[in-house]
Amino acid sequence: MTNQIKIAVIGVGRWGVHLLRNFLAHPQVSVIAVVDPHSERLAAVKQQFNLDENVVLTTQWDDLKQVPGLKAVAIATPATTHYALIQDALQQGYHVLAEKPLTLDPRECRQLCELAEQHNLILMVDHTYLFHPAVEQGQTVVKAGKLGDLRYGYATRTHLGPVRQDVDALWDLAIHDIAIFNTWLGQLPVKVQATGTVWLQGGVGKDAGKEDIGTNFSASSSQGLADLVWLTLTYPDGFQAYIHLCWLNSDKQRRLGIVGSLGSLIFDEMWRSSPLTLIHGEFEQQGNQFIPINQKQEMVELEPGEPLQRVCSSFVVSILNNTPSEISSGWVGTQLVEILAASTLSLSQGGKPVFLNYSFGVKI
């Protein structure tokens, strides 16, 4: 196709290689360059995907400026590199799909969103869960009122690694569950509280809540990275969600639920055949007794499709229509970084509540 969007993929590590795979398979995309600082990765993807000889393979970002016709870039590099790369890409006139988080600083996120708007470019963040069929269908279930009056939510995201050395478990893991709760509830949290513990990188049994991480909302502490984090989100209507995060737990869990007066909605990735379940059940009061009634379990049917493929397709559609993503724009990414930054501040203050006001005018 002569009107294909010419894209470069920046970073082909554990996640970037999947972005490359999806863009190579997209009929409206032509991958014309791949950038990675490790030459062995470039050689590996060239062989794995049998890349055409015309595809530019380089270890240097600046080499892209010599590639004619480039229209968009997909960035899957460490979060600490995002701001400079995205800023440069937008200034060069490229549309940008960035791996999450957008940056590690809400102020930088806002600057990038404003820059994209000034240049009339698409800035989208790869919050893959927002494109998961279970999350999309779960939103439909909640909006339909099938849970009755919403009471509380909970999530657990644990595994034995991978242990990050650039950010703590909060920044590595929480963004997924926060994004899902925000989507299902149609609200943004107004208060956060977080506590944590450091074992691996910073001392045994050290309370991460006592670490001084400074006032710049850094994702890491100079004295340690929290391996375990407990996070509470409070929403405008009083709904609270409790999130348990740990990369030092051999009990792998990827489970999120919302409890209502008529039942619970559970998204469990470990139930691969039916990850979304609606568990009906409520109480009937008989005298001073509360009797469970209407108990049954319903597997919610989902449309097939790889979430990341949907992300890539949405990015392409946004470019073609010159319309920001309604699901995962740069402003949505900014919301999530704002929440994480506030959570880090709470973590640094031993769980003290931190309030958010979203003064940058983002809607959900």
ZIJORA-V183201 format. One record per residue. N is the residue number from 1. PSI is psi in degrees with one decimal (999 if undefined). D_FIRST is the distance of its C-alpha to the first C-alpha in Angstrom with 2 decimals. Layout:
# ZIJORA-V183201
[[N	PSI	D_FIRST] [N	PSI	D_FIRST]]
This chain:
# ZIJORA-V183201
[[1	131.5	0.00] [2	-20.2	3.79] [3	24.3	5.57] [4	147.4	5.71] [5	124.2	9.50] [6	120.5	11.07] [7	146.6	14.03] [8	140.6	17.19] [9	125.0	19.57] [10	108.8	23.20] [11	112.3	25.68] [12	51.0	25.09] [13	-146.2	28.48] [14	-38.0	29.47] [15	-38.0	27.12] [16	-31.0	24.40] [17	-29.9	23.43] [18	-34.4	22.63] [19	-44.9	20.40] [20	-46.2	18.54] [21	-45.1	18.37] [22	-40.4	17.01] [23	-33.8	14.28] [24	-31.5	13.21] [25	-9.3	13.09] [26	127.4	11.26] [27	-19.7	7.95] [28	13.7	7.37] [29	142.8	8.78] [30	112.4	8.82] [31	114.4	12.54] [32	-6.9	13.67] [33	149.7	17.40] [34	131.2	20.19] [35	132.5	23.66] [36	137.1	26.88] [37	-14.8	30.45] [38	111.0	31.17] [39	-28.2	29.89] [40	-31.6	30.70] [41	-39.8	28.22] [42	-42.6	25.44] [43	-37.0	26.58] [44	-45.1	26.74] [45	-30.3	23.21] [46	-42.2	21.89] [47	-44.0	23.85] [48	-41.6	23.35] [49	5.5	19.55] [50	53.4	19.34] [51	142.8	17.28] [52	148.7	15.62] [53	-21.8	18.07] [54	-12.9	15.87] [55	123.5	16.19] [56	125.8	19.17] [57	118.4	22.05] [58	153.3	24.94] [59	-3.2	28.08] [60	122.6	28.21] [61	-40.8	26.61] [62	-20.4	27.35] [63	-23.3	25.11] [64	-25.9	22.06] [65	-14.5	23.38] [66	1.1	22.55] [67	116.5	18.85] [68	143.1	16.92] [69	0.8	14.32] [70	129.9	15.34] [71	-26.3	15.27] [72	156.5	16.81] [73	146.6	19.11] [74	120.7	20.51] [75	118.2	24.17] [76	60.9	26.22] [77	170.3	29.24] [78	145.1	32.94] [79	-29.5	33.81] [80	-20.1	36.16] [81	-8.7	33.30] [82	-47.3	31.20] [83	-52.5	32.86] [84	-42.8	32.52] [85	-46.2	28.93] [86	-41.5	27.73] [87	-46.0	29.82] [88	-42.1	28.44] [89	-45.0	24.80] [90	-39.4	25.47] [91	-25.7	27.39] [92	-6.6	24.51] [93	19.0	22.35] [94	139.9	20.28] [95	149.7	19.87] [96	129.5	21.78] [97	118.0	22.01] [98	139.9	25.41] [99	152.2	27.29] [100	154.6	30.58] [101	159.8	32.99] [102	-53.3	31.48] [103	-172.9	34.44] [104	8.0	38.07] [105	121.2	39.54] [106	-35.5	39.22] [107	-40.4	39.82] [108	-39.2	36.90] [109	-46.5	34.69] [110	-41.0	35.82] [111	-41.5	35.23] [112	-40.5	31.61] [113	-42.5	31.03] [114	-37.7	32.70] [115	-43.2	30.73] [116	-41.9	27.39] [117	-39.7	28.78] [118	-36.4	30.05] [119	4.4	26.68] [120	47.5	24.87] [121	156.0	22.80] [122	127.6	22.15] [123	115.3	24.56] [124	147.3	24.41] [125	137.6	26.56] [126	74.5	25.82] [127	84.3	28.80] [128	-36.2	27.53] [129	-28.5	30.57] [130	-13.1	29.82] [131	8.1	26.84] [132	132.3	29.00] [133	-33.6	29.71] [134	-36.6	33.41] [135	-42.1	33.51] [136	-46.1	31.74] [137	-35.1	34.10] [138	-38.7	37.05] [139	-40.1	36.58] [140	-42.6	36.80] [141	-46.0	39.98] [142	-45.4	41.67] [143	-29.4	40.87] [144	-6.8	42.27] [145	17.7	45.59] [146	-16.3	45.90] [147	-5.1	47.51] [148	-143.7	50.12] [149	124.3	51.35] [150	135.6	49.39] [151	-53.6	51.77] [152	168.9	50.07] [153	161.8	47.14] [154	153.1	46.93] [155	146.9	44.46] [156	127.5	44.86] [157	96.6	42.37] [158	154.6	44.11] [159	169.1	43.50] [160	82.6	44.89] [161	-178.6	42.45] [162	141.5	40.20] [163	118.8	42.59] [164	152.2	40.95] [165	-0.4	42.65] [166	-29.0	40.97] [167	164.2	41.53] [168	-178.2	43.92] [169	-30.1	43.44] [170	-54.3	43.27] [171	-28.5	40.19] [172	-38.6	38.60] [173	-33.9	39.10] [174	-27.8	40.29] [175	-31.9	37.13] [176	-51.9	35.72] [177	-36.5	38.82] [178	-44.3	39.36] [179	-39.6	35.88] [180	-46.3	36.57] [181	-45.1	40.02] [182	-41.7	38.81] [183	-47.0	36.19] [184	-36.3	38.61] [185	-21.5	41.40] [186	28.4	39.44] [187	165.8	41.63] [188	141.4	41.84] [189	145.4	44.88] [190	-9.4	47.61] [191	140.7	49.57] [192	150.8	48.90] [193	134.7	51.31] [194	137.8	50.59] [195	158.6	52.81] [196	174.4	52.03] [197	139.5	53.42] [198	130.0	52.67] [199	-49.7	53.54] [200	-41.7	51.28] [201	80.6	50.58] [202	0.7	53.54] [203	151.0	56.58] [204	127.4	57.78] [205	14.0	58.33] [206	135.0	57.67] [207	113.6	56.95] [208	-23.9	53.65] [209	-14.6	54.88] [210	-1.0	57.42] [211	142.7	55.01] [212	111.4	54.60] [213	7.4	50.92] [214	-178.7	51.56] [215	0.4	50.58] [216	15.9	46.99] [217	36.7	45.84] [218	146.9	44.74] [219	-3.1	43.09] [220	160.4	45.60] [221	147.3	49.29] [222	-13.8	51.00] [223	0.4	53.25] [224	156.1	51.06] [225	127.2	48.03] [226	125.8	48.85] [227	-25.8	48.20] [228	130.7	49.31] [229	136.8	48.69] [230	122.0	49.96] [231	132.3	48.25] [232	128.1	49.38] [233	132.5	47.33] [234	127.8	49.22] [235	166.1	47.48] [236	-33.1	48.88] [237	7.1	50.40] [238	-9.5	52.18] [239	137.9	49.86] [240	140.8	49.79] [241	134.2	47.38] [242	123.6	48.63] [243	130.6	46.26] [244	121.5	47.34] [245	131.7	45.30] [246	132.0	46.21] [247	17.4	44.63] [248	46.0	48.05] [249	115.6	48.43] [250	-8.4	47.92] [251	93.4	47.71] [252	121.0	43.96] [253	140.3	43.35] [254	77.1	40.38] [255	133.7	42.14] [256	138.9	42.23] [257	153.6	44.32] [258	131.0	45.59] [259	132.3	49.06] [260	-179.5	50.29] [261	-18.3	53.42] [262	-2.5	51.96] [263	-172.5	50.11] [264	145.2	47.65] [265	122.7	43.87] [266	126.9	42.89] [267	108.4	39.53] [268	108.2	40.16] [269	-20.1	37.31] [270	-16.5	39.72] [271	78.1	39.91] [272	-34.3	36.54] [273	-27.9	37.03] [274	77.3	38.05] [275	-15.8	37.64] [276	120.7	38.60] [277	133.4	42.14] [278	113.1	44.26] [279	104.2	47.92] [280	151.1	50.16] [281	139.6	53.74] [282	176.8	56.24] [283	143.5	59.97] [284	125.5	62.69] [285	125.6	65.86] [286	101.1	69.09] [287	-124.5	72.01] [288	15.1	71.37] [289	149.2	68.93] [290	112.9	65.12] [291	124.1	63.90] [292	134.2	60.26] [293	168.3	58.91] [294	39.5	55.71] [295	123.3	54.39] [296	161.6	51.35] [297	133.2	48.06] [298	121.1	44.70] [299	120.1	41.44] [300	125.3	38.70] [301	140.3	35.71] [302	147.8	32.33] [303	143.3	28.78] [304	159.0	26.96] [305	139.2	24.27] [306	125.9	24.06] [307	-43.0	24.99] [308	-34.2	22.90] [309	-36.7	19.73] [310	-37.2	20.81] [311	-50.8	21.39] [312	-41.0	17.92] [313	-39.1	16.42] [314	-39.1	19.05] [315	-44.5	18.19] [316	-45.3	14.57] [317	-40.3	16.09] [318	-41.5	18.72] [319	-47.6	16.46] [320	-36.9	14.51] [321	-5.6	17.98] [322	44.4	19.84] [323	127.2	22.42] [324	151.4	24.21] [325	130.4	24.35] [326	-20.4	27.40] [327	-41.9	27.98] [328	53.7	27.64] [329	174.0	27.44] [330	-32.5	29.10] [331	-35.8	32.20] [332	-42.1	32.38] [333	-35.6	32.19] [334	-41.7	34.97] [335	-48.5	37.11] [336	-37.4	37.00] [337	-37.3	37.86] [338	-42.9	40.70] [339	-42.1	42.04] [340	-39.3	41.85] [341	-42.1	43.57] [342	-38.0	46.33] [343	-38.8	46.69] [344	-39.2	47.09] [345	-42.0	49.78] [346	-42.2	51.55] [347	-41.7	51.29] [348	-19.4	52.88] [349	24.3	55.68] [350	27.3	56.62] [351	10.4	54.98] [352	136.0	56.04] [353	138.5	54.15] [354	130.8	51.54] [355	146.8	50.49] [356	146.6	47.14] [357	-7.0	46.66] [358	57.2	42.94] [359	-11.2	43.98] [360	7.8	40.42] [361	31.1	39.94] [362	140.3	37.27] [363	155.1	37.20] [364	999	36.42]]
